[in-house]
Amino acid sequence: MSDAFENVKEGDVYSFVKEKFSRTDFVRYAGGGGDFNPIHHDQKFAEAAGLPTVFGMGMLTAGILSRVPVEWFGATSLKSYGIRFQSRLWPEDTVTFKGVVAKVYEQDGVKHADLELSAITQKDEVLIKGFSTVRPWSPA
Amino acid sequence: MAFINPPGLPIERGKVHEFANSIGAEEPLYHDEEAAKAAGLPSVVAPPTYTSAQAFFGEKNAPNMFKDLDLDLRFVLHGGQEFIYERPVFAGEVLTAVPGEVVASTKEGKRGGSMKIFDTFTDYKNQDGEVVMRVKNTLLQTAGVVKE
């Protein structure tokens, strides 16, 4: 079991900041994630839809937010991961990705932690609320 | 543009590497086959939201799904998504998305008029028929552009 699980307690926090999202970040995720909806990369398309400019894919923010439980408890530790999108990510936004331990418990003799996750901009706008349950996992 | 929909979603190291880079993840288990093997794993690990990306390339690819549900791309919002993992997914596995039910509902929104909500449920089975993960996806279509 990793140290993260041995020492975890309610209220523990893990966070990191991603400075100033660029349109290139959106395009890189279009390639990586396969989302070529033009609303995320085509200025004219965005304007025709009444928006000031393109906005980031929700799954880009969600993908980055998934790094919180992964970097904290390990890439094989996730039992669940859920996100609810609250508002849009715009170019130039700086975002804090954060996790807080809401609950620590044992299930079938295995330690579990429930995490509350969030992605919040420099304007204190919540982009995503998320949740994840982590527990140690090893190959059989 | 052609959309080819081969059966199954092969989890590939190169694609996992590219996807991990696109979310800024430096986790060695995503990028480094040697590190994964040293950890006792069959190959690199797919990041938690990786299959949502592969859903765009799979048999239920997004452009078709938008068409099937009669969604207008200009006004579609992704409401949320939930992943339940039986275990991690590894490169080398071939996943098949087994579409479950689609639950449609309507909600009166404050900002964009009335909103259609589509909850789709999908099980992902590997080449041995093992269900490795379950996903619930929520799409919203507003009546017009949502003003910020």
Interface residues (C-beta under 8 A of the other chain):
Chain A: K18 R28 Y29 G31 G32 G33 G34 D35 F36 N37 P38 I39 A48 A49 G50 L51 M57 G58 M59 L60 A62 G63 I64 S66 R67 P69 V70 E71 A75 T76 L78 K79 S80 Y81 G82 I83 R84 F85 S87 R88 W137 S138 P139
Chain B: E18 F19 A20 N21 S22 I23 G24 A25 E27 L29 Y30 A39 G40 L41 P42 V45 P47 P48 T49 S52 A53 Q54 A55 F56 F57 A62 L73 R74 F75 V76 L77 H78 G79 G80 Q81 E82 F83 I84 Y85 R87 P88 G144 V145 K147 E148
